[in-house]
């Protein structure tokens, strides 16, 4: 059996498309090609994903509307620092956030001020579950205090 170069490419493209989950068009092929099955047992992998998707996750609706306040702390090179966080939740989504700097050192005051000025752009409009941040406006340590306060707020906002 002689296989032309274009047939090899067609089989390869069909195989790559099958691995990517695409349905290739066979209208331009002169004869149907068999697509080799991908290695592994994909039926089980698909079933596992479907099962995971069917599991109920905590949704934004599990939070009560309101404004919640909490303090969060973190360790800076100059010692322990705290920030106060106020978050307004509407339908499980952050509609407003305010961070009040409470730093004791001038460097921490600057970083907390930058963080407070940029946090709204990072979390407003996101669900309370997705409001996590690592670094805002160059401040990475303040995010630790925000995370601590956010966890407290999540607990307070849980619907009963």
Order of alpha helices (4+ residues) and beta strands (2+ residues): alpha-alpha-beta-beta-beta-alpha-alpha
